Amino acid sequence: MIVDNVRVIIENGTFSAEDAQYYINRIKKTSKFSLKKVIFNRTDAYLDVRYSFESIPFDRIRRIPLKKEVFEIAQ
């Protein structure tokens, strides 16, 4: 799927376009490069977010715990 001109791949778990848009906005806020692709892999314990940029030849990998307390603080 394409969200905000970014290719989104969901490898595992359920994930909506609104969820993807939230994380894409967070990535774009912290980066000065043009985002090309985001890969989401969700389990019961964590969410892996892998993303790559147009002009940088490597992927960035983040692991985010899915505990309720951490999610409320992040918003």
N, C-alpha and C positions, 0 to 999 in steps of 0.2 A: 504494500500500500504506500501511497505518497501522502505525507502530511507536511504542510507548509514548505513545499518544494524539497523535502528531504525523504529519501527512500527509507521506509521502516520495515524491518523484518522481525517477526515474532517467532522465535525458535521453540519456545515451550510456554505453556500456561495461557491463561486468558488475559487479554489486554485490549482495551478499547482505543479508538482514535483520540478520544479526549485525554486518556492517560498518556498516550504517546505525545500529544501536543504539550502537555504539562512539562514532561522531561525535556522535550526539544527546546522549549522556551528557557528552561533552566540552563541548558548547555549553551544556548546562544547568548545568554546574559554574561557568562563567564569567559567567552572566547571572542577573539577578534577575527577568527578565520571563518570561512564559509563552510557550513556543515553539509556533508554529502550523504552520509548513511548512518542509521542507528539500528542496532540489533538488540532486542530485548529477550531475556531468558529468565522466566519467573518460576520460582519454586515456592514451597510453603514458608521457607526461612529467609529467602533473600531475592533480590532482583539484580541480575547482571545487566549492565548497560554498556554496550560497546559502540563506539562511534568513531567515524573518520571524517576528515576534512578534505576539501577540494585540493588545497595546495600543500598539504603535509602528507608524506608517504607512510604514515603509520596510524594504527588504531589506538584509541584511548579506551581503557577498560576501567569501569567502576563497579564495585559491589556494594549494594545498599541493603542493610538489614531491614526486614519488613515488620519489625516490632511496632505495635501501635504507638508507644510513647515516642519513639524516634520519628515516626511519620508526622505526628502532631507538631513536634518541635520544628521540623523542616518546613512546614507551611508557614 
